[in-house]
Amino acid sequence: MKRQGLLASSERISILLGLAMTMLMAAPGYYIVRDNERLVLVAGGVAALVVVSALLWQRATNSVRRGALTALKRLSLWLVAGVAATAIWQMVTGESAYWYQWLPKAMTIGLLLHTLYGWWRPAEQ
């Protein structure tokens, strides 16, 4: 079996960048509560995800890059949907939470929706 190395795909790039954005949204909460160890871990994780995404982007073909831009637009819509759903949930349940507590959860919901959509979507030929 022939190994092809690190393969780039538009969905993979968008999910990695979405994960980096989701982790980045947790950083203000760690800064506010002065949890420096987790803040450093988040910063390192975000840096690693951005480097891997850049490597995948560099190795990608033009069609994969166009698909990645489309996937990133779709990701932004799913992230907004996750934030909206979580904000509505916060209003309906009447739970009192600061923005830095529920924003990472909202971004995680949006990222999961984006990933599930990409998984269930028919493969492009």
MOSULBEL-V409139 format. One record per residue. N is the residue number from 1. RES is the residue in one small letter. PHI is phi in whole degrees, -180 to 180 (* if undefined). Layout:
# MOSULBEL-V409139
[[N	RES	PHI] [N	RES	PHI]]
This chain:
# MOSULBEL-V409139
[[1	m	*] [2	k	-92] [3	r	-89] [4	q	-103] [5	g	81] [6	l	-79] [7	l	-93] [8	a	-97] [9	s	-139] [10	s	-64] [11	e	-66] [12	r	-62] [13	i	-64] [14	s	-67] [15	i	-68] [16	l	-63] [17	l	-69] [18	g	-65] [19	l	-65] [20	a	-63] [21	m	-66] [22	t	-65] [23	m	-65] [24	l	-65] [25	m	-71] [26	a	-83] [27	a	-61] [28	p	-60] [29	g	-64] [30	y	-67] [31	y	-68] [32	i	-65] [33	v	-89] [34	r	61] [35	d	-97] [36	n	-67] [37	e	-63] [38	r	-69] [39	l	-62] [40	v	-67] [41	l	-63] [42	v	-63] [43	a	-61] [44	g	-66] [45	g	-65] [46	v	-64] [47	a	-62] [48	a	-64] [49	l	-65] [50	v	-68] [51	v	-65] [52	v	-64] [53	s	-63] [54	a	-65] [55	l	-64] [56	l	-64] [57	w	-63] [58	q	-65] [59	r	-83] [60	a	-76] [61	t	-79] [62	n	-63] [63	s	-68] [64	v	-67] [65	r	-65] [66	r	-63] [67	g	-65] [68	a	-68] [69	l	-64] [70	t	-65] [71	a	-66] [72	l	-68] [73	k	-64] [74	r	-64] [75	l	-60] [76	s	-62] [77	l	-65] [78	w	-66] [79	l	-66] [80	v	-64] [81	a	-64] [82	g	-65] [83	v	-66] [84	a	-64] [85	a	-63] [86	t	-70] [87	a	-64] [88	i	-64] [89	w	-61] [90	q	-62] [91	m	-72] [92	v	-68] [93	t	-80] [94	g	73] [95	e	-70] [96	s	-98] [97	a	-141] [98	y	-76] [99	w	-60] [100	y	-74] [101	q	-90] [102	w	-98] [103	l	-63] [104	p	-63] [105	k	-67] [106	a	-65] [107	m	-66] [108	t	-64] [109	i	-61] [110	g	-62] [111	l	-66] [112	l	-63] [113	l	-63] [114	h	-62] [115	t	-67] [116	l	-65] [117	y	-62] [118	g	-67] [119	w	-74] [120	w	-86] [121	r	-67] [122	p	-63] [123	a	-66] [124	e	-84] [125	q	-90]]
